[in-house]
Amino acid sequence: MGVNCGIVGLPNVGKSTIFNAMTAAGAESANYPFCTIEPNIGIVPLSDPRLTRLAALFNSERTLPASVEFVDIAGLVAGASKGEGLGNQFLANIRETDAILHVVRCFEDSQVIHVEGSVNPQRDIATIDLELALADMESLEKRVSRLDRKVKSGDKEAARQLDVSQRVLNALNDGLPARSVSLSAEEREGLRDAHLITLKPVLFVANVAEQDIVTGNAHVDTVRKFAAEHGAEVVVISGVIESELAELAVEDRAAYLDDMGLTAPGLDRLAHAAYQLLGKITYFTAGPKESRAWTVRKGACAPEAAGEIHTDFERGFIRAEVVHYDDLNRVGSWQAAKEQGVLRLEGKDYVVRDGDVMHFRFNV
């Protein structure tokens, strides 16, 4: 189960700079609008010291971390919902992602053109939100019209879907995103084929200048206030710092971070925040050949977790041998976990915990 996030924002807010530092994928970054035309995709390993420790305990030949997929999408401008700029292409790309990382420019630099002529986070956020809402409204209006015809012919399922669609459309007309509407899991599933952009969870990324990375600034305060009012989180990073950090040798990065007053790269915090945004947790498998981190939704039961490895594991699931990482790290080995009674046999109803180390028994 992947974690797929679209990096969005106005042109020249630093999306591609951040993406380049994160993935070393070489996405073009230039001081003019729309330098990113095709979406660039990068797979980012999720740093996890637990995986490193497991590899040492099991003397694993290799380690495979969990990952987050980031899609760098062309900058959006006012009028995108009507095709302005690269609007139609942008909207098609973002509909395919699971979550939105909204990069907001929070730095002043006369050498970097702003598409609106000045730095104003509240206005910039409103521009993006309006265009996404307009795109969703257009989709829902067509959907409502189609469902209404079915309802008139006596289709009861269409009547249920029409009610949900109309509720969401009313919220959008009131200036609220689709995610603000209280929906059951069944209702959300029914809306899946509508591909609503404003139904996706959002994380704000405040891109600041080097000197503001620790203290922030007034622009960051504006973003934080807006995010708090809308139940969203904010990660503050500096694209410049992350770019410089990416160019350093691994052994030199800790000293650089210390000089900047940081304990970890901003991109690590961003990747972890994106992972949590979608309600994912990590479980592990470990052995001499490999130690590996697996992504599964929070609340998943053991068979579903097994299915992340292979569908046969889920279909033929019998039991899972489970020991939590904290216990395994404390006792030092799988055998010691058995001997000390911290390894358990769990069945189909077991809800996987973040940090579980698991071995599955299954029928072929």
N, C-alpha and C positions, 0 to 999 in steps of 0.2 A: 504494500500500500504506500504509494509515493506521497510526498508533500510537494505540491506544485503551487508556486506563488508568482503572480505577475507584478513586476516593478513598474509603477505608473507615476505620472506627474506631468507638469507642463514641460515644454522644451527647455533645455539648459538648466535644470535644477540639480543635475549631478547623477542621474540614473545610470548612464553608461559608465561614468567614472567609477561609481560604486560597484557596478556589475563587473567591470574589468578587474578591479582589485579582488573581488570575491572569487572569481572563477578562472582568471587568467585566460579567458576565452578570446580576448582580442576584439571585443565589440568596439566599433569605431566610436571615438569620442572627439567631437569638434565643436567649436564655438559658433554654431549656427543651428537654427531649428531643423528638425527632421533628419539629423545625420544617422539616426537609427531608423531604418525603413523596414527591413525584415526583422521579426523578433529573434533575438539571440538567446539561446538556451544554454544554461550551465548547470552542472550537477555539483553541489557543494557538500563535502563530507561534514558530518556533524561531530565536532570534537567532543570526546567523552573519555575522561581518564579511567572510567570503570572498564572500558574495553581494553585499554592498554594494560591494565592490571590483570585482567583475565588472560590475555595473551601470554603474560609472564608466568602466571600460575600453571597454565596448561602447556607452556613451551610451544605455542602455536607457530606454525610455519608462516601464516599470514593473518592479518586482521582486516575485516571489512566493516567499516562504520555505516551507520544509518546516514541518509543524505536528504538534502532539500533541493528541489529543482527550482531554479529561478529563471524567469522569462523576462528579458529586458524588452519592453514594448515601446514603439515610437511615441514621442511626446504628443500630448493631447492639447488642443486649443479650443477656444470658444467657437461654437458652431460645429464641433465634430459630429454631433448626433445628426446633423444635416449634411455631413460629408466634407466639412471644411478641413483644410490641412490634409492629414492622413486619417481622418476620422473613421471612415468605414472600415479600413484595414485594422486600425487600432481596436475598435469595438469587437471585431470578429476575433482578434487574438485574445483579448482579455476574457471573453466569454468562456474560453477553454481552460482557464486556470481555476484553482480551488479557493484562492484567497488573494487579496489585494495588498501590496506593500506600496503605500502612497508616499513617495518621496517629495518633501516640501523644502524649497530653498530657504535657508535661514542664515545666509551669509551675504554680505555686501561686497561687490567687486565690480568696479566700473569696466574692467576688461572682459567681463563675461556678460554677454547680452541677455537681458530678460525680455521675454516675448511681450510682456505688458509694459515694459519701460521702467519698472521699479519693483523692489522686493516687498511683497505684502502677503504673508502666509494665509491670512484669513480670506483674502480675495482669491488667492490661487486655489485654496482648498474648495471654495465655493464654485469656482469655474469647473473644476474636475467633477465635483458632486452633481452639479446641474446637468452637465453633458451626459453623465452616466444615468441619471434619473430620466432624462428625456429619451434616451435610447430604450430604457426599460418600459417607459410609458407607451412608446410606439409599439413595442412587442406585445404588451398586455392589451392594448386597444384592439389589435388584430385578433388576439386570442379570445377576448371577450366577445367580439363580433362572431367569431367562428363557433364558440360554445353556445352562444345565444340561439343560433340556428338549430343546434342539436337539441337544446332544451325544449324548443317548440315542437320537436318531433317526439318528445317523451323520454329522452335519454336521461336517466336519473344520475348516472355518474357524471355526465356533463353538467348537470345542475350543481353538484357538489364542487366541481372544479370551477364553475362560473362564480360561485360564492367566494371562493378563496381568491380568485383572480381579481374580482371586483374590490375586495377588501384591500388587497395590495395596491391596486391602481388608485384607490381613494387616498391611501397614505402618500403615494408619490405625488398626487395632485395637491396634497397638503404640505409638500416640501420635505417629506420624511423618506428615508431609504426603505427598501423592501425588508431589510433585516430588522427594522423597528416593529414589524407586525408580529404579534404572537401567533405562531403556527405550530401545529402538532407535527410529529415526525412524518405521519402519513400525508399531511397537507404539503409539507416541504417536498416530499417525494413526488407528489402530483405536479409540482411546479418545475420539476427538474428539466423537462423538455422546453421550458420557456427560457432557460439560460439567462436568468436575471442577474445582472452585474451587481446591483445594489443589495442583493441577497447575500453576497459573499462577505465573509468577515474581513475587516480591514485593520492594518497596522500602519501607523504613521511613522515615517523615518525623517527626522529633522537633520538635514545636512548642514553642518556648521563649518566655519573657518577654523583653522588650526588652534588659534588662541582662545576659542570659545568651547573647546571640547570638554573641559572640566566644569566650568562655571555656567555654560549656556549663555543665552542672551535674551533680549526682549522678544525676538522672533520665536525662539523656542518656547518661551512662556505662553505666547499666543497659541501655538500648536498644542501644547499640553492642556491649556484651558479648553480648547475646542474638543480635543480627544476625550477629556474627562466628562464633558457634557454629553458625549455620544457613546460612552462605555467602551472606548478604544484605548489601546496602549501606545506609547511613544518610545522609540529608540533613537537616541541622539548619537550620530556618528559624524566623522569628518572624512569626506571622500578623499581629500588631499592626504591626510594621515594614513588612511588605509592603502592608498596607492603607493606611498613611500614605503610602508611596512611590507607590502607584497614584493617589493624589489630587493629587500634585504635577505641575506642568508638567514636560515632558520635560527642559527645560534646567536644572531645579533638582534633578534626581534624583542626579546625580553628586556634588554637594556634600553632599546628605543622606547618601548612602552613605558618603562620606568621614568625615562627622561620627560615623557609627555604627561606623567602623572596618572597613567592608566594601568590597570591590572590585567586587562585582556583586550584583544582586538575588538573593535566595535562590530566587525562583521561576524564574529563568534556570537556576540549577544543578539545580533539580528537573526542569524540562522536559528538559534534556540528559541527566540521569541516567535518566529514564523512557525516552528514546529509545534509550540504550545498553542498558538492561535487556532490551529486546526484540531486541537484536542487529541494529539498523538502522544503515545508513550513508547518507551524502548524496552524490549526484552532481548536476552542474549542466548546464543548457543556457543558452546566452547569445547575445544578438543585439540589434539595434537596437530591436526591439519589446518584448522582455522578457528579463530574466535570472531564472532559476527554479531553485529547489532541489527535488530529487526524492528521495523516500524509497525505499530498496530494502534487502532483507535482505543482511546480510554474507555474502559467498560467492556472490552472484548473478552469473550470466554476462550478457554484453552483451544478448542477445535479451530476457532477462527484464527488464532495466532499460529497454529500449526499450518493452516492454509496459506499463510504468507510465505512459507517455505516451499510448499507444493500442494496442489489441490488434492492429491492422493492422501496426504497426511491428514487433511480435514475429513475426507470421506471415510477413511479407515481408522480414525482416531480411537484409541483404546484408553490410554492413560498418559499423563505427563509427569515426568520426574521434575520436581521444582525445588530449587533452593534460591533464596534471595541473595543478590550480590553481597550485601552487607555481611550476611552469615558466612558465605563462601570465602570472602576476603578475610574474615576473622579466623576461620578454622584452617584455611590454607589449601584445601584440596577437595575434590569430589568424594573421595573415599572417606576423608575425615568428616565430611558433611553427613554421610551415611552413618558412620559410627557414632557421631554425637547427636543424631536424631534431628538435625535441622533440614534434611532433605525429605520431601514429602511426595507421596503419590496423589495426584489430583485427577478428578474426572471431568466430564463434559461441562459441568456447571461452574468450574473454577474461573473466577474473574482474574485475569492477568494483572499483575502489579508492575509498575515501572521499576526496572532493575532486576526482575526475575531472570534467573538462568535456568533454561528449560531443555529437557531431552524428551522427545515424543516417542511413544510406543503406538504402533498402528498396524493394521492389516493391509496388505497390498490388494 
